Amino acid sequence: MSGGEEEQEEATCPHLAMIHRRVRPHSKGCEECLKMGDSWVHLRLCMHCGHVGCCDDSKNRHATKHFHATSHPIMRSLEPGEAWGWCFVDRIGFDPLPEGSS
């Protein structure tokens, strides 16, 4: 995909407006896995409410489950050195994830 096509896809994702610039992680690990005493592979942050969930490579896939339960569309990686994000609704990735509005 050329750079122009990527820019056009970013512009067509209306959910980017739902990102909260001041969102902070609720925990230092996957919230549900911590309660269960389970482990995870990578962490993802909900850019709407700050929920921390495990990635789809983790057996519990709590970040995706959080999206299905809440319809909060945008998440980002919480891994050190990573700035990418994902829109669950439009199935579009962003690297880096643009900053939010509020």
Backbone atoms as SQL, in Angstrom:
CREATE TABLE atoms (id INTEGER PRIMARY KEY, chain TEXT, resi INTEGER, resn TEXT, atom TEXT, x REAL, y REAL, z REAL);
INSERT INTO atoms VALUES
  (1, 'A', 1, 'MET', 'N', 0.850, -1.186, 0.000),
  (2, 'A', 1, 'MET', 'CA', 0.000, 0.000, 0.000),
  (3, 'A', 1, 'MET', 'C', 0.884, 1.233, 0.000),
  (4, 'A', 2, 'SER', 'N', 0.583, 2.183, -0.831),
  (5, 'A', 2, 'SER', 'CA', 1.394, 3.394, -0.905),
  (6, 'A', 2, 'SER', 'C', 1.071, 4.320, 0.266),
  (7, 'A', 3, 'GLY', 'N', 1.951, 5.254, 0.528),
  (8, 'A', 3, 'GLY', 'CA', 1.752, 6.190, 1.630),
  (9, 'A', 3, 'GLY', 'C', 0.475, 6.989, 1.495),
  (10, 'A', 4, 'GLY', 'N', 0.108, 7.368, 0.251),
  (11, 'A', 4, 'GLY', 'CA', -1.124, 8.125, 0.036),
  (12, 'A', 4, 'GLY', 'C', -2.351, 7.340, 0.430),
  (13, 'A', 5, 'GLU', 'N', -2.371, 6.047, 0.127),
  (14, 'A', 5, 'GLU', 'CA', -3.511, 5.212, 0.496),
  (15, 'A', 5, 'GLU', 'C', -3.620, 5.089, 2.009),
  (16, 'A', 6, 'GLU', 'N', -2.483, 4.946, 2.694),
  (17, 'A', 6, 'GLU', 'CA', -2.505, 4.853, 4.156),
  (18, 'A', 6, 'GLU', 'C', -3.068, 6.129, 4.753),
  (19, 'A', 7, 'GLU', 'N', -2.644, 7.294, 4.226),
  (20, 'A', 7, 'GLU', 'CA', -3.143, 8.561, 4.745),
  (21, 'A', 7, 'GLU', 'C', -4.643, 8.665, 4.520),
  (22, 'A', 8, 'GLN', 'N', -5.120, 8.201, 3.369),
  (23, 'A', 8, 'GLN', 'CA', -6.551, 8.267, 3.087),
  (24, 'A', 8, 'GLN', 'C', -7.317, 7.386, 4.060),
  (25, 'A', 9, 'GLU', 'N', -6.805, 6.186, 4.374),
  (26, 'A', 9, 'GLU', 'CA', -7.487, 5.315, 5.323),
  (27, 'A', 9, 'GLU', 'C', -7.573, 5.976, 6.690),
  (28, 'A', 10, 'GLU', 'N', -6.486, 6.597, 7.148),
  (29, 'A', 10, 'GLU', 'CA', -6.515, 7.271, 8.438),
  (30, 'A', 10, 'GLU', 'C', -7.592, 8.341, 8.455),
  (31, 'A', 11, 'ALA', 'N', -7.694, 9.093, 7.379),
  (32, 'A', 11, 'ALA', 'CA', -8.658, 10.179, 7.325),
  (33, 'A', 11, 'ALA', 'C', -10.095, 9.656, 7.325),
  (34, 'A', 12, 'THR', 'N', -10.310, 8.410, 6.904),
  (35, 'A', 12, 'THR', 'CA', -11.662, 7.889, 6.829),
  (36, 'A', 12, 'THR', 'C', -12.098, 7.172, 8.102),
  (37, 'A', 13, 'CYS', 'N', -11.282, 7.141, 9.124),
  (38, 'A', 13, 'CYS', 'CA', -11.665, 6.495, 10.382),
  (39, 'A', 13, 'CYS', 'C', -12.233, 7.555, 11.329),
  (40, 'A', 14, 'PRO', 'N', -13.555, 7.625, 11.435),
  (41, 'A', 14, 'PRO', 'CA', -14.157, 8.646, 12.286),
  (42, 'A', 14, 'PRO', 'C', -13.935, 8.396, 13.777),
  (43, 'A', 15, 'HIS', 'N', -13.503, 7.206, 14.138),
  (44, 'A', 15, 'HIS', 'CA', -13.338, 6.852, 15.549),
  (45, 'A', 15, 'HIS', 'C', -12.104, 7.488, 16.187),
  (46, 'A', 16, 'LEU', 'N', -11.190, 8.005, 15.352),
  (47, 'A', 16, 'LEU', 'CA', -10.023, 8.681, 15.914),
  (48, 'A', 16, 'LEU', 'C', -10.433, 9.865, 16.781),
  (49, 'A', 17, 'ALA', 'N', -11.574, 10.451, 16.491),
  (50, 'A', 17, 'ALA', 'CA', -12.064, 11.584, 17.289),
  (51, 'A', 17, 'ALA', 'C', -12.436, 11.147, 18.705),
  (52, 'A', 18, 'MET', 'N', -12.564, 9.838, 18.941),
  (53, 'A', 18, 'MET', 'CA', -12.950, 9.328, 20.267),
  (54, 'A', 18, 'MET', 'C', -11.744, 9.101, 21.180),
  (55, 'A', 19, 'ILE', 'N', -10.544, 9.293, 20.651),
  (56, 'A', 19, 'ILE', 'CA', -9.339, 9.094, 21.469),
  (57, 'A', 19, 'ILE', 'C', -9.278, 10.179, 22.536),
  (58, 'A', 20, 'HIS', 'N', -8.968, 9.767, 23.749),
  (59, 'A', 20, 'HIS', 'CA', -8.770, 10.720, 24.844),
  (60, 'A', 20, 'HIS', 'C', -7.272, 10.877, 25.083),
  (61, 'A', 21, 'ARG', 'N', -6.775, 12.053, 24.835),
  (62, 'A', 21, 'ARG', 'CA', -5.341, 12.329, 24.946),
  (63, 'A', 21, 'ARG', 'C', -4.829, 12.076, 26.368),
  (64, 'A', 22, 'ARG', 'N', -5.650, 12.312, 27.358),
  (65, 'A', 22, 'ARG', 'CA', -5.210, 12.197, 28.751),
  (66, 'A', 22, 'ARG', 'C', -5.487, 10.823, 29.360),
  (67, 'A', 23, 'VAL', 'N', -5.920, 9.850, 28.553),
  (68, 'A', 23, 'VAL', 'CA', -6.232, 8.527, 29.101),
  (69, 'A', 23, 'VAL', 'C', -4.969, 7.917, 29.722),
  (70, 'A', 24, 'ARG', 'N', -5.130, 7.298, 30.870),
  (71, 'A', 24, 'ARG', 'CA', -4.023, 6.649, 31.581),
  (72, 'A', 24, 'ARG', 'C', -4.406, 5.201, 31.853),
  (73, 'A', 25, 'PRO', 'N', -3.439, 4.308, 31.808),
  (74, 'A', 25, 'PRO', 'CA', -3.731, 2.886, 32.094),
  (75, 'A', 25, 'PRO', 'C', -4.271, 2.707, 33.510),
  (76, 'A', 26, 'HIS', 'N', -5.290, 1.871, 33.652),
  (77, 'A', 26, 'HIS', 'CA', -5.865, 1.569, 34.963),
  (78, 'A', 26, 'HIS', 'C', -4.979, 0.647, 35.784),
  (79, 'A', 27, 'SER', 'N', -4.093, -0.096, 35.120),
  (80, 'A', 27, 'SER', 'CA', -3.252, -1.067, 35.834),
  (81, 'A', 27, 'SER', 'C', -1.931, -1.245, 35.100),
  (82, 'A', 28, 'LYS', 'N', -1.014, -1.970, 35.726),
  (83, 'A', 28, 'LYS', 'CA', 0.289, -2.238, 35.122),
  (84, 'A', 28, 'LYS', 'C', 0.298, -3.547, 34.335),
  (85, 'A', 29, 'GLY', 'N', -0.847, -4.214, 34.283),
  (86, 'A', 29, 'GLY', 'CA', -0.982, -5.461, 33.538),
  (87, 'A', 29, 'GLY', 'C', -2.412, -5.621, 33.084),
  (88, 'A', 30, 'CYS', 'N', -2.697, -6.716, 32.399),
  (89, 'A', 30, 'CYS', 'CA', -4.071, -6.984, 31.953),
  (90, 'A', 30, 'CYS', 'C', -4.972, -7.088, 33.178),
  (91, 'A', 31, 'GLU', 'N', -5.981, -6.233, 33.233),
  (92, 'A', 31, 'GLU', 'CA', -6.843, -6.158, 34.418),
  (93, 'A', 31, 'GLU', 'C', -7.492, -7.499, 34.744),
  (94, 'A', 32, 'GLU', 'N', -8.053, -8.155, 33.738),
  (95, 'A', 32, 'GLU', 'CA', -8.739, -9.425, 33.975),
  (96, 'A', 32, 'GLU', 'C', -7.758, -10.548, 34.298),
  (97, 'A', 33, 'CYS', 'N', -6.625, -10.595, 33.594),
  (98, 'A', 33, 'CYS', 'CA', -5.627, -11.642, 33.875),
  (99, 'A', 33, 'CYS', 'C', -5.072, -11.496, 35.293),
  (100, 'A', 34, 'LEU', 'N', -4.851, -10.255, 35.733),
  (101, 'A', 34, 'LEU', 'CA', -4.370, -10.043, 37.097),
  (102, 'A', 34, 'LEU', 'C', -5.374, -10.588, 38.109),
  (103, 'A', 35, 'LYS', 'N', -6.667, -10.338, 37.883),
  (104, 'A', 35, 'LYS', 'CA', -7.702, -10.845, 38.797),
  (105, 'A', 35, 'LYS', 'C', -7.755, -12.368, 38.788),
  (106, 'A', 36, 'MET', 'N', -7.506, -12.978, 37.619),
  (107, 'A', 36, 'MET', 'CA', -7.565, -14.433, 37.465),
  (108, 'A', 36, 'MET', 'C', -6.266, -15.124, 37.879),
  (109, 'A', 37, 'GLY', 'N', -5.195, -14.342, 38.034),
  (110, 'A', 37, 'GLY', 'CA', -3.895, -14.925, 38.308),
  (111, 'A', 37, 'GLY', 'C', -3.283, -15.556, 37.063),
  (112, 'A', 38, 'ASP', 'N', -3.665, -15.045, 35.887),
  (113, 'A', 38, 'ASP', 'CA', -3.192, -15.595, 34.617),
  (114, 'A', 38, 'ASP', 'C', -2.119, -14.694, 34.014),
  (115, 'A', 39, 'SER', 'N', -1.543, -15.127, 32.915),
  (116, 'A', 39, 'SER', 'CA', -0.466, -14.379, 32.253),
  (117, 'A', 39, 'SER', 'C', -0.939, -13.868, 30.896),
  (118, 'A', 40, 'TRP', 'N', -0.129, -13.010, 30.279),
  (119, 'A', 40, 'TRP', 'CA', -0.438, -12.437, 28.980),
  (120, 'A', 40, 'TRP', 'C', 0.835, -12.342, 28.168),
  (121, 'A', 41, 'VAL', 'N', 0.678, -12.048, 26.856),
  (122, 'A', 41, 'VAL', 'CA', 1.825, -11.900, 25.959),
  (123, 'A', 41, 'VAL', 'C', 2.183, -10.418, 25.821),
  (124, 'A', 42, 'HIS', 'N', 1.231, -9.600, 25.364),
  (125, 'A', 42, 'HIS', 'CA', 1.431, -8.157, 25.196),
  (126, 'A', 42, 'HIS', 'C', 0.203, -7.424, 25.734),
  (127, 'A', 43, 'LEU', 'N', 0.382, -6.146, 26.036),
  (128, 'A', 43, 'LEU', 'CA', -0.709, -5.347, 26.609),
  (129, 'A', 43, 'LEU', 'C', -1.203, -4.299, 25.631),
  (130, 'A', 44, 'ARG', 'N', -2.502, -4.014, 25.712),
  (131, 'A', 44, 'ARG', 'CA', -3.154, -3.009, 24.884),
  (132, 'A', 44, 'ARG', 'C', -3.954, -2.063, 25.778),
  (133, 'A', 45, 'LEU', 'N', -3.989, -0.789, 25.394),
  (134, 'A', 45, 'LEU', 'CA', -4.675, 0.248, 26.166),
  (135, 'A', 45, 'LEU', 'C', -5.875, 0.762, 25.393),
  (136, 'A', 46, 'CYS', 'N', -7.049, 0.754, 26.003),
  (137, 'A', 46, 'CYS', 'CA', -8.244, 1.350, 25.414),
  (138, 'A', 46, 'CYS', 'C', -8.081, 2.867, 25.467),
  (139, 'A', 47, 'MET', 'N', -8.149, 3.496, 24.308),
  (140, 'A', 47, 'MET', 'CA', -7.943, 4.941, 24.238),
  (141, 'A', 47, 'MET', 'C', -9.197, 5.739, 24.565),
  (142, 'A', 48, 'HIS', 'N', -10.238, 5.064, 24.979),
  (143, 'A', 48, 'HIS', 'CA', -11.453, 5.745, 25.414),
  (144, 'A', 48, 'HIS', 'C', -11.522, 5.813, 26.945),
  (145, 'A', 49, 'CYS', 'N', -11.188, 4.671, 27.613),
  (146, 'A', 49, 'CYS', 'CA', -11.407, 4.626, 29.064),
  (147, 'A', 49, 'CYS', 'C', -10.183, 4.228, 29.892),
  (148, 'A', 50, 'GLY', 'N', -9.092, 3.786, 29.259),
  (149, 'A', 50, 'GLY', 'CA', -7.905, 3.420, 30.013),
  (150, 'A', 50, 'GLY', 'C', -7.833, 1.966, 30.434),
  (151, 'A', 51, 'HIS', 'N', -8.777, 1.139, 30.005),
  (152, 'A', 51, 'HIS', 'CA', -8.736, -0.290, 30.318),
  (153, 'A', 51, 'HIS', 'C', -7.471, -0.906, 29.720),
  (154, 'A', 52, 'VAL', 'N', -6.794, -1.743, 30.482),
  (155, 'A', 52, 'VAL', 'CA', -5.623, -2.471, 30.000),
  (156, 'A', 52, 'VAL', 'C', -6.026, -3.924, 29.808),
  (157, 'A', 53, 'GLY', 'N', -5.847, -4.420, 28.589),
  (158, 'A', 53, 'GLY', 'CA', -6.185, -5.803, 28.273),
  (159, 'A', 53, 'GLY', 'C', -5.049, -6.482, 27.539),
  (160, 'A', 54, 'CYS', 'N', -5.116, -7.804, 27.487),
  (161, 'A', 54, 'CYS', 'CA', -4.083, -8.571, 26.796),
  (162, 'A', 54, 'CYS', 'C', -4.410, -8.691, 25.310),
  (163, 'A', 55, 'CYS', 'N', -3.372, -8.887, 24.512),
  (164, 'A', 55, 'CYS', 'CA', -3.491, -8.932, 23.055),
  (165, 'A', 55, 'CYS', 'C', -4.116, -10.241, 22.568),
  (166, 'A', 56, 'ASP', 'N', -4.350, -10.303, 21.272),
  (167, 'A', 56, 'ASP', 'CA', -4.942, -11.504, 20.689),
  (168, 'A', 56, 'ASP', 'C', -3.973, -12.683, 20.617),
  (169, 'A', 57, 'ASP', 'N', -2.680, -12.459, 20.834),
  (170, 'A', 57, 'ASP', 'CA', -1.733, -13.575, 20.943),
  (171, 'A', 57, 'ASP', 'C', -1.789, -14.208, 22.331),
  (172, 'A', 58, 'SER', 'N', -2.398, -13.518, 23.282),
  (173, 'A', 58, 'SER', 'CA', -2.605, -14.059, 24.623),
  (174, 'A', 58, 'SER', 'C', -3.832, -14.961, 24.591),
  (175, 'A', 59, 'LYS', 'N', -3.850, -15.969, 25.445),
  (176, 'A', 59, 'LYS', 'CA', -4.961, -16.930, 25.374),
  (177, 'A', 59, 'LYS', 'C', -6.316, -16.324, 25.734),
  (178, 'A', 60, 'ASN', 'N', -6.337, -15.269, 26.552),
  (179, 'A', 60, 'ASN', 'CA', -7.614, -14.704, 26.990),
  (180, 'A', 60, 'ASN', 'C', -8.149, -13.568, 26.118),
  (181, 'A', 61, 'ARG', 'N', -7.304, -12.917, 25.364),
  (182, 'A', 61, 'ARG', 'CA', -7.694, -11.866, 24.409),
  (183, 'A', 61, 'ARG', 'C', -8.612, -10.802, 25.028),
  (184, 'A', 62, 'HIS', 'N', -8.209, -10.305, 26.198),
  (185, 'A', 62, 'HIS', 'CA', -9.080, -9.380, 26.926),
  (186, 'A', 62, 'HIS', 'C', -9.245, -8.013, 26.264),
  (187, 'A', 63, 'ALA', 'N', -8.274, -7.538, 25.489),
  (188, 'A', 63, 'ALA', 'CA', -8.448, -6.247, 24.810),
  (189, 'A', 63, 'ALA', 'C', -9.588, -6.328, 23.799),
  (190, 'A', 64, 'THR', 'N', -9.631, -7.397, 23.029),
  (191, 'A', 64, 'THR', 'CA', -10.714, -7.573, 22.061),
  (192, 'A', 64, 'THR', 'C', -12.042, -7.802, 22.771),
  (193, 'A', 65, 'LYS', 'N', -12.031, -8.562, 23.854),
  (194, 'A', 65, 'LYS', 'CA', -13.267, -8.779, 24.624),
  (195, 'A', 65, 'LYS', 'C', -13.784, -7.458, 25.182),
  (196, 'A', 66, 'HIS', 'N', -12.866, -6.575, 25.598),
  (197, 'A', 66, 'HIS', 'CA', -13.270, -5.254, 26.095),
  (198, 'A', 66, 'HIS', 'C', -13.975, -4.473, 24.989),
  (199, 'A', 67, 'PHE', 'N', -13.435, -4.514, 23.773),
  (200, 'A', 67, 'PHE', 'CA', -14.097, -3.836, 22.657),
  (201, 'A', 67, 'PHE', 'C', -15.510, -4.384, 22.454),
  (202, 'A', 68, 'HIS', 'N', -15.668, -5.696, 22.435),
  (203, 'A', 68, 'HIS', 'CA', -16.989, -6.290, 22.204),
  (204, 'A', 68, 'HIS', 'C', -17.972, -5.943, 23.330),
  (205, 'A', 69, 'ALA', 'N', -17.474, -5.799, 24.540),
  (206, 'A', 69, 'ALA', 'CA', -18.353, -5.474, 25.680),
  (207, 'A', 69, 'ALA', 'C', -18.719, -3.990, 25.740),
  (208, 'A', 70, 'THR', 'N', -17.822, -3.115, 25.268),
  (209, 'A', 70, 'THR', 'CA', -18.016, -1.676, 25.447),
  (210, 'A', 70, 'THR', 'C', -18.220, -0.886, 24.157),
  (211, 'A', 71, 'SER', 'N', -17.807, -1.451, 23.036),
  (212, 'A', 71, 'SER', 'CA', -17.786, -0.761, 21.736),
  (213, 'A', 71, 'SER', 'C', -16.794, 0.397, 21.702),
  (214, 'A', 72, 'HIS', 'N', -15.814, 0.412, 22.599),
  (215, 'A', 72, 'HIS', 'CA', -14.749, 1.413, 22.540),
  (216, 'A', 72, 'HIS', 'C', -13.827, 0.998, 21.388),
  (217, 'A', 73, 'PRO', 'N', -13.757, 1.787, 20.309),
  (218, 'A', 73, 'PRO', 'CA', -13.153, 1.307, 19.070),
  (219, 'A', 73, 'PRO', 'C', -11.632, 1.357, 18.963),
  (220, 'A', 74, 'ILE', 'N', -10.974, 2.266, 19.659),
  (221, 'A', 74, 'ILE', 'CA', -9.541, 2.478, 19.426),
  (222, 'A', 74, 'ILE', 'C', -8.709, 1.994, 20.612),
  (223, 'A', 75, 'MET', 'N', -7.677, 1.213, 20.292),
  (224, 'A', 75, 'MET', 'CA', -6.710, 0.804, 21.301),
  (225, 'A', 75, 'MET', 'C', -5.320, 1.082, 20.765),
  (226, 'A', 76, 'ARG', 'N', -4.359, 1.069, 21.686),
  (227, 'A', 76, 'ARG', 'CA', -2.959, 1.189, 21.276),
  (228, 'A', 76, 'ARG', 'C', -2.127, 0.190, 22.046),
  (229, 'A', 77, 'SER', 'N', -0.946, -0.071, 21.507),
  (230, 'A', 77, 'SER', 'CA', -0.019, -0.961, 22.184),
  (231, 'A', 77, 'SER', 'C', 0.522, -0.274, 23.430),
  (232, 'A', 78, 'LEU', 'N', 0.708, -1.063, 24.491),
  (233, 'A', 78, 'LEU', 'CA', 1.367, -0.548, 25.698),
  (234, 'A', 78, 'LEU', 'C', 2.787, -1.080, 25.815),
  (235, 'A', 79, 'GLU', 'N', 3.279, -1.677, 24.742),
  (236, 'A', 79, 'GLU', 'CA', 4.628, -2.231, 24.761),
  (237, 'A', 79, 'GLU', 'C', 5.661, -1.112, 24.598),
  (238, 'A', 80, 'PRO', 'N', 6.769, -1.191, 25.345),
  (239, 'A', 80, 'PRO', 'CA', 7.812, -0.166, 25.250),
  (240, 'A', 80, 'PRO', 'C', 8.299, 0.005, 23.811),
  (241, 'A', 81, 'GLY', 'N', 8.407, 1.258, 23.375),
  (242, 'A', 81, 'GLY', 'CA', 8.911, 1.564, 22.047),
  (243, 'A', 81, 'GLY', 'C', 7.888, 1.428, 20.927),
  (244, 'A', 82, 'GLU', 'N', 6.663, 1.046, 21.236),
  (245, 'A', 82, 'GLU', 'CA', 5.634, 0.905, 20.210),
  (246, 'A', 82, 'GLU', 'C', 4.625, 2.044, 20.331),
  (247, 'A', 83, 'ALA', 'N', 4.233, 2.627, 19.184),
  (248, 'A', 83, 'ALA', 'CA', 3.306, 3.757, 19.177),
  (249, 'A', 83, 'ALA', 'C', 2.090, 3.491, 18.285),
  (250, 'A', 84, 'TRP', 'N', 1.916, 2.255, 17.867),
  (251, 'A', 84, 'TRP', 'CA', 0.826, 1.934, 16.934),
  (252, 'A', 84, 'TRP', 'C', -0.496, 1.737, 17.651),
  (253, 'A', 85, 'GLY', 'N', -1.563, 1.894, 16.879),
  (254, 'A', 85, 'GLY', 'CA', -2.905, 1.689, 17.400),
  (255, 'A', 85, 'GLY', 'C', -3.758, 0.953, 16.385),
  (256, 'A', 86, 'TRP', 'N', -4.981, 0.642, 16.781),
  (257, 'A', 86, 'TRP', 'CA', -5.887, -0.149, 15.951),
  (258, 'A', 86, 'TRP', 'C', -7.318, 0.295, 16.189),
  (259, 'A', 87, 'CYS', 'N', -8.084, 0.391, 15.092),
  (260, 'A', 87, 'CYS', 'CA', -9.517, 0.629, 15.194),
  (261, 'A', 87, 'CYS', 'C', -10.207, -0.710, 14.952),
  (262, 'A', 88, 'PHE', 'N', -10.878, -1.222, 15.990),
  (263, 'A', 88, 'PHE', 'CA', -11.585, -2.496, 15.882),
  (264, 'A', 88, 'PHE', 'C', -12.736, -2.417, 14.887),
  (265, 'A', 89, 'VAL', 'N', -13.405, -1.279, 14.808),
  (266, 'A', 89, 'VAL', 'CA', -14.583, -1.133, 13.946),
  (267, 'A', 89, 'VAL', 'C', -14.177, -1.121, 12.474),
  (268, 'A', 90, 'ASP', 'N', -13.244, -0.234, 12.133),
  (269, 'A', 90, 'ASP', 'CA', -12.840, -0.076, 10.736),
  (270, 'A', 90, 'ASP', 'C', -11.711, -1.020, 10.322),
  (271, 'A', 91, 'ARG', 'N', -11.156, -1.726, 11.306),
  (272, 'A', 91, 'ARG', 'CA', -10.069, -2.668, 11.054),
  (273, 'A', 91, 'ARG', 'C', -8.903, -1.985, 10.329),
  (274, 'A', 92, 'ILE', 'N', -8.518, -0.821, 10.892),
  (275, 'A', 92, 'ILE', 'CA', -7.428, -0.014, 10.347),
  (276, 'A', 92, 'ILE', 'C', -6.367, 0.163, 11.421),
  (277, 'A', 93, 'GLY', 'N', -5.112, -0.023, 11.032),
  (278, 'A', 93, 'GLY', 'CA', -3.993, 0.207, 11.931),
  (279, 'A', 93, 'GLY', 'C', -3.388, 1.578, 11.700),
  (280, 'A', 94, 'PHE', 'N', -2.771, 2.129, 12.730),
  (281, 'A', 94, 'PHE', 'CA', -2.134, 3.436, 12.670),
  (282, 'A', 94, 'PHE', 'C', -0.762, 3.326, 13.329),
  (283, 'A', 95, 'ASP', 'N', 0.267, 3.797, 12.654),
  (284, 'A', 95, 'ASP', 'CA', 1.611, 3.769, 13.231),
  (285, 'A', 95, 'ASP', 'C', 2.353, 5.014, 12.805),
  (286, 'A', 96, 'PRO', 'N', 2.418, 6.008, 13.673),
  (287, 'A', 96, 'PRO', 'CA', 1.939, 5.988, 15.057),
  (288, 'A', 96, 'PRO', 'C', 0.455, 6.319, 15.132),
  (289, 'A', 97, 'LEU', 'N', -0.133, 6.027, 16.284),
  (290, 'A', 97, 'LEU', 'CA', -1.523, 6.398, 16.535),
  (291, 'A', 97, 'LEU', 'C', -1.583, 7.901, 16.709),
  (292, 'A', 98, 'PRO', 'N', -2.443, 8.602, 15.960),
  (293, 'A', 98, 'PRO', 'CA', -2.557, 10.067, 16.130),
  (294, 'A', 98, 'PRO', 'C', -3.027, 10.419, 17.542),
  (295, 'A', 99, 'GLU', 'N', -2.677, 11.612, 17.987),
  (296, 'A', 99, 'GLU', 'CA', -3.114, 12.063, 19.303),
  (297, 'A', 99, 'GLU', 'C', -4.590, 12.408, 19.283),
  (298, 'A', 100, 'GLY', 'N', -5.227, 12.271, 20.428),
  (299, 'A', 100, 'GLY', 'CA', -6.657, 12.550, 20.539),
  (300, 'A', 100, 'GLY', 'C', -6.954, 14.005, 20.762),
  (301, 'A', 101, 'SER', 'N', -8.234, 14.259, 20.959),
  (302, 'A', 101, 'SER', 'CA', -8.685, 15.651, 21.052),
  (303, 'A', 101, 'SER', 'C', -8.979, 16.109, 22.468),
  (304, 'A', 102, 'SER', 'N', -9.232, 15.179, 23.385),
  (305, 'A', 102, 'SER', 'CA', -9.604, 15.652, 24.722),
  (306, 'A', 102, 'SER', 'C', -8.751, 15.049, 25.802);
